[in-house]
């Protein structure tokens, strides 16, 4: 894979910075300066997905995630983005099935069973949600939760350590801090 060189690395960093400041329109303007050649870079895909999420453009986020999974099928982040986009489009069964197929491909990614638990819960299958949550804990996912408060979107690619899984039921929340880049 091609490495992002400067000035495009700067544009990507600017876009990430604008997202952190809560300004997705400026983030989009910065990301739009990245050349067409580098538009297929995984970091560029993810920042563009995050921009669509912040703007509430769930159809565009879904479409971008689908493209990401075709170009980079070996990256769990694309599948997680796709399933979450489907969930936000009020399609929890499709989100569940899309991610369920990835459990054998990415058996050690703790975010997958967590999101499967969320989707199972949303579908009313609380027993299966509990099983997925147990798998999440087995994979050490509960160690990634900060201060006992779960912001599930940070869980996707977060590297931070944390305490315990909250007692509350798993529920995907809003898109305050969608998928953090590693």
MODELLER restraints for C-alpha pairs under 7 A, 6 or more apart:
rsr = mdl.restraints
at = mdl.atoms
rsr.add(forms.Gaussian(group=physical.xy_distance, feature=features.Distance(at['CA:8:A'], at['CA:34:A']), mean=5.37, stdev=0.5))
rsr.add(forms.Gaussian(group=physical.xy_distance, feature=features.Distance(at['CA:11:A'], at['CA:30:A']), mean=5.25, stdev=0.5))
rsr.add(forms.Gaussian(group=physical.xy_distance, feature=features.Distance(at['CA:11:A'], at['CA:31:A']), mean=5.89, stdev=0.5))
rsr.add(forms.Gaussian(group=physical.xy_distance, feature=features.Distance(at['CA:11:A'], at['CA:33:A']), mean=6.52, stdev=0.5))
rsr.add(forms.Gaussian(group=physical.xy_distance, feature=features.Distance(at['CA:11:A'], at['CA:34:A']), mean=6.52, stdev=0.5))
rsr.add(forms.Gaussian(group=physical.xy_distance, feature=features.Distance(at['CA:12:A'], at['CA:30:A']), mean=6.97, stdev=0.5))
rsr.add(forms.Gaussian(group=physical.xy_distance, feature=features.Distance(at['CA:12:A'], at['CA:31:A']), mean=5.92, stdev=0.5))
rsr.add(forms.Gaussian(group=physical.xy_distance, feature=features.Distance(at['CA:12:A'], at['CA:44:A']), mean=6.89, stdev=0.5))
rsr.add(forms.Gaussian(group=physical.xy_distance, feature=features.Distance(at['CA:14:A'], at['CA:27:A']), mean=6.82, stdev=0.5))
rsr.add(forms.Gaussian(group=physical.xy_distance, feature=features.Distance(at['CA:14:A'], at['CA:30:A']), mean=6.08, stdev=0.5))
rsr.add(forms.Gaussian(group=physical.xy_distance, feature=features.Distance(at['CA:15:A'], at['CA:27:A']), mean=3.93, stdev=0.5))
rsr.add(forms.Gaussian(group=physical.xy_distance, feature=features.Distance(at['CA:15:A'], at['CA:28:A']), mean=6.59, stdev=0.5))
rsr.add(forms.Gaussian(group=physical.xy_distance, feature=features.Distance(at['CA:15:A'], at['CA:30:A']), mean=5.19, stdev=0.5))
rsr.add(forms.Gaussian(group=physical.xy_distance, feature=features.Distance(at['CA:15:A'], at['CA:31:A']), mean=5.65, stdev=0.5))
rsr.add(forms.Gaussian(group=physical.xy_distance, feature=features.Distance(at['CA:16:A'], at['CA:27:A']), mean=6.68, stdev=0.5))
rsr.add(forms.Gaussian(group=physical.xy_distance, feature=features.Distance(at['CA:16:A'], at['CA:47:A']), mean=6.86, stdev=0.5))
rsr.add(forms.Gaussian(group=physical.xy_distance, feature=features.Distance(at['CA:18:A'], at['CA:24:A']), mean=6.43, stdev=0.5))
rsr.add(forms.Gaussian(group=physical.xy_distance, feature=features.Distance(at['CA:18:A'], at['CA:26:A']), mean=6.05, stdev=0.5))
rsr.add(forms.Gaussian(group=physical.xy_distance, feature=features.Distance(at['CA:18:A'], at['CA:27:A']), mean=4.91, stdev=0.5))
rsr.add(forms.Gaussian(group=physical.xy_distance, feature=features.Distance(at['CA:19:A'], at['CA:27:A']), mean=5.87, stdev=0.5))
rsr.add(forms.Gaussian(group=physical.xy_distance, feature=features.Distance(at['CA:24:A'], at['CA:51:A']), mean=5.51, stdev=0.5))
rsr.add(forms.Gaussian(group=physical.xy_distance, feature=features.Distance(at['CA:24:A'], at['CA:54:A']), mean=6.19, stdev=0.5))
rsr.add(forms.Gaussian(group=physical.xy_distance, feature=features.Distance(at['CA:24:A'], at['CA:55:A']), mean=6.53, stdev=0.5))
rsr.add(forms.Gaussian(group=physical.xy_distance, feature=features.Distance(at['CA:27:A'], at['CA:51:A']), mean=6.87, stdev=0.5))
rsr.add(forms.Gaussian(group=physical.xy_distance, feature=features.Distance(at['CA:28:A'], at['CA:51:A']), mean=6.46, stdev=0.5))
rsr.add(forms.Gaussian(group=physical.xy_distance, feature=features.Distance(at['CA:39:A'], at['CA:45:A']), mean=6.95, stdev=0.5))
rsr.add(forms.Gaussian(group=physical.xy_distance, feature=features.Distance(at['CA:45:A'], at['CA:68:A']), mean=6.77, stdev=0.5))
rsr.add(forms.Gaussian(group=physical.xy_distance, feature=features.Distance(at['CA:49:A'], at['CA:61:A']), mean=5.28, stdev=0.5))
rsr.add(forms.Gaussian(group=physical.xy_distance, feature=features.Distance(at['CA:49:A'], at['CA:64:A']), mean=6.49, stdev=0.5))
rsr.add(forms.Gaussian(group=physical.xy_distance, feature=features.Distance(at['CA:50:A'], at['CA:178:A']), mean=6.04, stdev=0.5))
rsr.add(forms.Gaussian(group=physical.xy_distance, feature=features.Distance(at['CA:50:A'], at['CA:179:A']), mean=6.86, stdev=0.5))
rsr.add(forms.Gaussian(group=physical.xy_distance, feature=features.Distance(at['CA:52:A'], at['CA:58:A']), mean=6.74, stdev=0.5))
rsr.add(forms.Gaussian(group=physical.xy_distance, feature=features.Distance(at['CA:52:A'], at['CA:60:A']), mean=6.47, stdev=0.5))
rsr.add(forms.Gaussian(group=physical.xy_distance, feature=features.Distance(at['CA:52:A'], at['CA:61:A']), mean=5.37, stdev=0.5))
rsr.add(forms.Gaussian(group=physical.xy_distance, feature=features.Distance(at['CA:53:A'], at['CA:61:A']), mean=6.29, stdev=0.5))
rsr.add(forms.Gaussian(group=physical.xy_distance, feature=features.Distance(at['CA:53:A'], at['CA:175:A']), mean=6.77, stdev=0.5))
rsr.add(forms.Gaussian(group=physical.xy_distance, feature=features.Distance(at['CA:54:A'], at['CA:175:A']), mean=6.81, stdev=0.5))
rsr.add(forms.Gaussian(group=physical.xy_distance, feature=features.Distance(at['CA:58:A'], at['CA:85:A']), mean=5.87, stdev=0.5))
rsr.add(forms.Gaussian(group=physical.xy_distance, feature=features.Distance(at['CA:58:A'], at['CA:88:A']), mean=6.83, stdev=0.5))
rsr.add(forms.Gaussian(group=physical.xy_distance, feature=features.Distance(at['CA:58:A'], at['CA:89:A']), mean=6.44, stdev=0.5))
rsr.add(forms.Gaussian(group=physical.xy_distance, feature=features.Distance(at['CA:61:A'], at['CA:85:A']), mean=6.25, stdev=0.5))
rsr.add(forms.Gaussian(group=physical.xy_distance, feature=features.Distance(at['CA:62:A'], at['CA:82:A']), mean=5.53, stdev=0.5))
rsr.add(forms.Gaussian(group=physical.xy_distance, feature=features.Distance(at['CA:62:A'], at['CA:85:A']), mean=5.11, stdev=0.5))
rsr.add(forms.Gaussian(group=physical.xy_distance, feature=features.Distance(at['CA:62:A'], at['CA:86:A']), mean=6.56, stdev=0.5))
rsr.add(forms.Gaussian(group=physical.xy_distance, feature=features.Distance(at['CA:65:A'], at['CA:78:A']), mean=5.64, stdev=0.5))
rsr.add(forms.Gaussian(group=physical.xy_distance, feature=features.Distance(at['CA:65:A'], at['CA:81:A']), mean=5.80, stdev=0.5))
rsr.add(forms.Gaussian(group=physical.xy_distance, feature=features.Distance(at['CA:65:A'], at['CA:82:A']), mean=4.85, stdev=0.5))
rsr.add(forms.Gaussian(group=physical.xy_distance, feature=features.Distance(at['CA:66:A'], at['CA:82:A']), mean=6.21, stdev=0.5))
rsr.add(forms.Gaussian(group=physical.xy_distance, feature=features.Distance(at['CA:68:A'], at['CA:78:A']), mean=5.59, stdev=0.5))
rsr.add(forms.Gaussian(group=physical.xy_distance, feature=features.Distance(at['CA:69:A'], at['CA:78:A']), mean=5.22, stdev=0.5))
rsr.add(forms.Gaussian(group=physical.xy_distance, feature=features.Distance(at['CA:69:A'], at['CA:79:A']), mean=6.20, stdev=0.5))
rsr.add(forms.Gaussian(group=physical.xy_distance, feature=features.Distance(at['CA:76:A'], at['CA:106:A']), mean=6.93, stdev=0.5))
rsr.add(forms.Gaussian(group=physical.xy_distance, feature=features.Distance(at['CA:79:A'], at['CA:99:A']), mean=6.56, stdev=0.5))
rsr.add(forms.Gaussian(group=physical.xy_distance, feature=features.Distance(at['CA:83:A'], at['CA:95:A']), mean=4.30, stdev=0.5))
rsr.add(forms.Gaussian(group=physical.xy_distance, feature=features.Distance(at['CA:83:A'], at['CA:96:A']), mean=6.98, stdev=0.5))
rsr.add(forms.Gaussian(group=physical.xy_distance, feature=features.Distance(at['CA:83:A'], at['CA:98:A']), mean=6.21, stdev=0.5))
rsr.add(forms.Gaussian(group=physical.xy_distance, feature=features.Distance(at['CA:83:A'], at['CA:99:A']), mean=6.15, stdev=0.5))
rsr.add(forms.Gaussian(group=physical.xy_distance, feature=features.Distance(at['CA:84:A'], at['CA:95:A']), mean=6.65, stdev=0.5))
rsr.add(forms.Gaussian(group=physical.xy_distance, feature=features.Distance(at['CA:86:A'], at['CA:92:A']), mean=6.72, stdev=0.5))
rsr.add(forms.Gaussian(group=physical.xy_distance, feature=features.Distance(at['CA:86:A'], at['CA:94:A']), mean=6.78, stdev=0.5))
rsr.add(forms.Gaussian(group=physical.xy_distance, feature=features.Distance(at['CA:86:A'], at['CA:95:A']), mean=5.24, stdev=0.5))
rsr.add(forms.Gaussian(group=physical.xy_distance, feature=features.Distance(at['CA:87:A'], at['CA:95:A']), mean=5.49, stdev=0.5))
rsr.add(forms.Gaussian(group=physical.xy_distance, feature=features.Distance(at['CA:92:A'], at['CA:119:A']), mean=5.67, stdev=0.5))
rsr.add(forms.Gaussian(group=physical.xy_distance, feature=features.Distance(at['CA:92:A'], at['CA:122:A']), mean=6.88, stdev=0.5))
rsr.add(forms.Gaussian(group=physical.xy_distance, feature=features.Distance(at['CA:92:A'], at['CA:123:A']), mean=6.80, stdev=0.5))
rsr.add(forms.Gaussian(group=physical.xy_distance, feature=features.Distance(at['CA:96:A'], at['CA:116:A']), mean=5.84, stdev=0.5))
rsr.add(forms.Gaussian(group=physical.xy_distance, feature=features.Distance(at['CA:96:A'], at['CA:119:A']), mean=5.66, stdev=0.5))
rsr.add(forms.Gaussian(group=physical.xy_distance, feature=features.Distance(at['CA:99:A'], at['CA:112:A']), mean=6.89, stdev=0.5))
rsr.add(forms.Gaussian(group=physical.xy_distance, feature=features.Distance(at['CA:103:A'], at['CA:112:A']), mean=6.86, stdev=0.5))
rsr.add(forms.Gaussian(group=physical.xy_distance, feature=features.Distance(at['CA:108:A'], at['CA:139:A']), mean=6.49, stdev=0.5))
rsr.add(forms.Gaussian(group=physical.xy_distance, feature=features.Distance(at['CA:110:A'], at['CA:136:A']), mean=5.18, stdev=0.5))
rsr.add(forms.Gaussian(group=physical.xy_distance, feature=features.Distance(at['CA:110:A'], at['CA:139:A']), mean=5.49, stdev=0.5))
rsr.add(forms.Gaussian(group=physical.xy_distance, feature=features.Distance(at['CA:110:A'], at['CA:140:A']), mean=6.92, stdev=0.5))
rsr.add(forms.Gaussian(group=physical.xy_distance, feature=features.Distance(at['CA:110:A'], at['CA:141:A']), mean=5.11, stdev=0.5))
rsr.add(forms.Gaussian(group=physical.xy_distance, feature=features.Distance(at['CA:111:A'], at['CA:141:A']), mean=6.96, stdev=0.5))
rsr.add(forms.Gaussian(group=physical.xy_distance, feature=features.Distance(at['CA:111:A'], at['CA:155:A']), mean=6.35, stdev=0.5))
rsr.add(forms.Gaussian(group=physical.xy_distance, feature=features.Distance(at['CA:111:A'], at['CA:156:A']), mean=5.40, stdev=0.5))
rsr.add(forms.Gaussian(group=physical.xy_distance, feature=features.Distance(at['CA:113:A'], at['CA:132:A']), mean=5.01, stdev=0.5))
rsr.add(forms.Gaussian(group=physical.xy_distance, feature=features.Distance(at['CA:113:A'], at['CA:133:A']), mean=6.46, stdev=0.5))
rsr.add(forms.Gaussian(group=physical.xy_distance, feature=features.Distance(at['CA:113:A'], at['CA:135:A']), mean=6.22, stdev=0.5))
rsr.add(forms.Gaussian(group=physical.xy_distance, feature=features.Distance(at['CA:113:A'], at['CA:136:A']), mean=5.24, stdev=0.5))
rsr.add(forms.Gaussian(group=physical.xy_distance, feature=features.Distance(at['CA:114:A'], at['CA:132:A']), mean=6.36, stdev=0.5))
rsr.add(forms.Gaussian(group=physical.xy_distance, feature=features.Distance(at['CA:114:A'], at['CA:133:A']), mean=5.76, stdev=0.5))
rsr.add(forms.Gaussian(group=physical.xy_distance, feature=features.Distance(at['CA:114:A'], at['CA:136:A']), mean=5.48, stdev=0.5))
rsr.add(forms.Gaussian(group=physical.xy_distance, feature=features.Distance(at['CA:116:A'], at['CA:132:A']), mean=6.33, stdev=0.5))
rsr.add(forms.Gaussian(group=physical.xy_distance, feature=features.Distance(at['CA:117:A'], at['CA:129:A']), mean=4.02, stdev=0.5))
rsr.add(forms.Gaussian(group=physical.xy_distance, feature=features.Distance(at['CA:117:A'], at['CA:130:A']), mean=6.73, stdev=0.5))
rsr.add(forms.Gaussian(group=physical.xy_distance, feature=features.Distance(at['CA:117:A'], at['CA:132:A']), mean=4.95, stdev=0.5))
rsr.add(forms.Gaussian(group=physical.xy_distance, feature=features.Distance(at['CA:117:A'], at['CA:133:A']), mean=5.67, stdev=0.5))
rsr.add(forms.Gaussian(group=physical.xy_distance, feature=features.Distance(at['CA:117:A'], at['CA:170:A']), mean=6.71, stdev=0.5))
rsr.add(forms.Gaussian(group=physical.xy_distance, feature=features.Distance(at['CA:118:A'], at['CA:129:A']), mean=6.69, stdev=0.5))
rsr.add(forms.Gaussian(group=physical.xy_distance, feature=features.Distance(at['CA:118:A'], at['CA:170:A']), mean=5.12, stdev=0.5))
rsr.add(forms.Gaussian(group=physical.xy_distance, feature=features.Distance(at['CA:118:A'], at['CA:171:A']), mean=5.16, stdev=0.5))
rsr.add(forms.Gaussian(group=physical.xy_distance, feature=features.Distance(at['CA:118:A'], at['CA:172:A']), mean=6.15, stdev=0.5))
rsr.add(forms.Gaussian(group=physical.xy_distance, feature=features.Distance(at['CA:120:A'], at['CA:126:A']), mean=6.62, stdev=0.5))
rsr.add(forms.Gaussian(group=physical.xy_distance, feature=features.Distance(at['CA:120:A'], at['CA:128:A']), mean=6.32, stdev=0.5))
rsr.add(forms.Gaussian(group=physical.xy_distance, feature=features.Distance(at['CA:120:A'], at['CA:129:A']), mean=5.07, stdev=0.5))
rsr.add(forms.Gaussian(group=physical.xy_distance, feature=features.Distance(at['CA:121:A'], at['CA:129:A']), mean=5.42, stdev=0.5))
rsr.add(forms.Gaussian(group=physical.xy_distance, feature=features.Distance(at['CA:121:A'], at['CA:170:A']), mean=6.99, stdev=0.5))
rsr.add(forms.Gaussian(group=physical.xy_distance, feature=features.Distance(at['CA:142:A'], at['CA:164:A']), mean=5.63, stdev=0.5))
rsr.add(forms.Gaussian(group=physical.xy_distance, feature=features.Distance(at['CA:142:A'], at['CA:165:A']), mean=5.18, stdev=0.5))
rsr.add(forms.Gaussian(group=physical.xy_distance, feature=features.Distance(at['CA:143:A'], at['CA:161:A']), mean=5.71, stdev=0.5))
rsr.add(forms.Gaussian(group=physical.xy_distance, feature=features.Distance(at['CA:143:A'], at['CA:162:A']), mean=4.94, stdev=0.5))
rsr.add(forms.Gaussian(group=physical.xy_distance, feature=features.Distance(at['CA:143:A'], at['CA:163:A']), mean=5.66, stdev=0.5))
rsr.add(forms.Gaussian(group=physical.xy_distance, feature=features.Distance(at['CA:143:A'], at['CA:164:A']), mean=6.34, stdev=0.5))
rsr.add(forms.Gaussian(group=physical.xy_distance, feature=features.Distance(at['CA:144:A'], at['CA:155:A']), mean=6.60, stdev=0.5))
rsr.add(forms.Gaussian(group=physical.xy_distance, feature=features.Distance(at['CA:144:A'], at['CA:160:A']), mean=5.76, stdev=0.5))
rsr.add(forms.Gaussian(group=physical.xy_distance, feature=features.Distance(at['CA:144:A'], at['CA:161:A']), mean=4.76, stdev=0.5))
rsr.add(forms.Gaussian(group=physical.xy_distance, feature=features.Distance(at['CA:144:A'], at['CA:162:A']), mean=4.90, stdev=0.5))
rsr.add(forms.Gaussian(group=physical.xy_distance, feature=features.Distance(at['CA:145:A'], at['CA:161:A']), mean=6.70, stdev=0.5))
rsr.add(forms.Gaussian(group=physical.xy_distance, feature=features.Distance(at['CA:145:A'], at['CA:162:A']), mean=4.59, stdev=0.5))
rsr.add(forms.Gaussian(group=physical.xy_distance, feature=features.Distance(at['CA:145:A'], at['CA:163:A']), mean=6.14, stdev=0.5))
rsr.add(forms.Gaussian(group=physical.xy_distance, feature=features.Distance(at['CA:145:A'], at['CA:164:A']), mean=6.61, stdev=0.5))
rsr.add(forms.Gaussian(group=physical.xy_distance, feature=features.Distance(at['CA:145:A'], at['CA:165:A']), mean=6.75, stdev=0.5))
rsr.add(forms.Gaussian(group=physical.xy_distance, feature=features.Distance(at['CA:146:A'], at['CA:161:A']), mean=6.64, stdev=0.5))
rsr.add(forms.Gaussian(group=physical.xy_distance, feature=features.Distance(at['CA:146:A'], at['CA:162:A']), mean=4.16, stdev=0.5))
rsr.add(forms.Gaussian(group=physical.xy_distance, feature=features.Distance(at['CA:146:A'], at['CA:163:A']), mean=6.11, stdev=0.5))
rsr.add(forms.Gaussian(group=physical.xy_distance, feature=features.Distance(at['CA:147:A'], at['CA:162:A']), mean=5.82, stdev=0.5))
rsr.add(forms.Gaussian(group=physical.xy_distance, feature=features.Distance(at['CA:147:A'], at['CA:163:A']), mean=5.56, stdev=0.5))
rsr.add(forms.Gaussian(group=physical.xy_distance, feature=features.Distance(at['CA:148:A'], at['CA:163:A']), mean=5.66, stdev=0.5))
rsr.add(forms.Gaussian(group=physical.xy_distance, feature=features.Distance(at['CA:148:A'], at['CA:164:A']), mean=5.21, stdev=0.5))
rsr.add(forms.Gaussian(group=physical.xy_distance, feature=features.Distance(at['CA:148:A'], at['CA:165:A']), mean=5.88, stdev=0.5))
rsr.add(forms.Gaussian(group=physical.xy_distance, feature=features.Distance(at['CA:148:A'], at['CA:166:A']), mean=5.53, stdev=0.5))
rsr.add(forms.Gaussian(group=physical.xy_distance, feature=features.Distance(at['CA:149:A'], at['CA:166:A']), mean=6.49, stdev=0.5))
rsr.add(forms.Gaussian(group=physical.xy_distance, feature=features.Distance(at['CA:152:A'], at['CA:172:A']), mean=6.64, stdev=0.5))
rsr.add(forms.Gaussian(group=physical.xy_distance, feature=features.Distance(at['CA:153:A'], at['CA:177:A']), mean=6.22, stdev=0.5))
rsr.add(forms.Gaussian(group=physical.xy_distance, feature=features.Distance(at['CA:153:A'], at['CA:178:A']), mean=4.98, stdev=0.5))
rsr.add(forms.Gaussian(group=physical.xy_distance, feature=features.Distance(at['CA:153:A'], at['CA:179:A']), mean=5.15, stdev=0.5))
rsr.add(forms.Gaussian(group=physical.xy_distance, feature=features.Distance(at['CA:154:A'], at['CA:177:A']), mean=6.72, stdev=0.5))
rsr.add(forms.Gaussian(group=physical.xy_distance, feature=features.Distance(at['CA:154:A'], at['CA:178:A']), mean=6.69, stdev=0.5))
rsr.add(forms.Gaussian(group=physical.xy_distance, feature=features.Distance(at['CA:154:A'], at['CA:179:A']), mean=5.70, stdev=0.5))
rsr.add(forms.Gaussian(group=physical.xy_distance, feature=features.Distance(at['CA:154:A'], at['CA:180:A']), mean=5.87, stdev=0.5))
rsr.add(forms.Gaussian(group=physical.xy_distance, feature=features.Distance(at['CA:156:A'], at['CA:179:A']), mean=6.00, stdev=0.5))
rsr.add(forms.Gaussian(group=physical.xy_distance, feature=features.Distance(at['CA:157:A'], at['CA:179:A']), mean=6.56, stdev=0.5))
rsr.add(forms.Gaussian(group=physical.xy_distance, feature=features.Distance(at['CA:157:A'], at['CA:180:A']), mean=5.94, stdev=0.5))
rsr.add(forms.Gaussian(group=physical.xy_distance, feature=features.Distance(at['CA:157:A'], at['CA:181:A']), mean=6.46, stdev=0.5))
rsr.add(forms.Gaussian(group=physical.xy_distance, feature=features.Distance(at['CA:157:A'], at['CA:182:A']), mean=6.04, stdev=0.5))
rsr.add(forms.Gaussian(group=physical.xy_distance, feature=features.Distance(at['CA:158:A'], at['CA:180:A']), mean=6.53, stdev=0.5))
rsr.add(forms.Gaussian(group=physical.xy_distance, feature=features.Distance(at['CA:158:A'], at['CA:182:A']), mean=6.73, stdev=0.5))
